[in-house]
């Protein structure tokens, strides 16, 4: 999957942060710094299950393990 394929810039950043090992809440807060804590918790849980994000995180982790 090419970088950002079908993802918004924020979703892309969230996925990259997840792949780096940040918790879903911290990954969301880093991608969307204007979001409050409640939004980070709720929306991060939803985004973490998004099939596009799941695939991209798996892709990033696979690429990291190859290098």
C-alpha positions in Angstrom: 0.0 0.0 0.0 1.5 3.3 -1.0 2.0 5.9 1.8 -1.3 7.7 2.5 -3.3 5.6 0.0 -6.9 6.5 0.9 -5.9 8.1 4.3 -6.1 11.7 5.3 -2.9 13.3 6.5 -4.1 12.9 10.1 -5.0 9.2 9.6 -1.6 8.7 8.0 0.2 10.3 11.0 -2.0 8.2 13.4 -1.0 5.0 11.6 2.7 5.9 11.6 2.6 6.7 15.3 0.8 3.3 16.0 3.5 1.5 13.9 6.2 3.2 16.0 4.6 1.7 19.2 2.7 4.6 20.6 -0.6 3.8 22.3 -3.7 4.5 20.3 -4.5 7.5 22.5 -1.0 9.0 22.3 -0.9 8.3 18.5 -4.1 10.2 18.0 -3.1 13.1 20.2 0.2 13.4 18.2 -1.7 13.3 14.9 -4.5 15.7 16.1 -2.9 18.0 18.7 -6.1 20.1 18.8 -8.2 17.2 20.1 -9.3 17.0 23.7 -8.7 13.9 25.8 -12.3 12.5 25.4 -12.0 12.8 21.6 -8.6 11.2 21.6 -9.9 8.2 23.6 -13.1 7.7 21.6 -11.9 8.4 18.1 -8.5 6.6 18.5 -10.4 3.4 19.4 -12.5 3.8 16.2 -9.6 4.6 13.9 -7.5 1.7 15.3 -10.2 -0.7 13.9 -10.5 1.0 10.5 -9.4 -1.6 7.9 -7.3 0.9 5.9 -5.4 1.9 9.1 -5.0 -1.8 10.1 -3.5 -2.6 6.7 -1.2 0.4 6.7 0.1 -0.2 10.2 0.8 -3.9 9.3 2.6 -2.7 6.1 4.7 -0.2 8.1 5.6 -2.8 10.6 6.5 -5.4 7.9 8.7 -2.8 6.2 10.4 -2.1 9.5 11.1 -5.7 10.2 12.7 -6.1 6.7 15.2 -3.3 7.3 
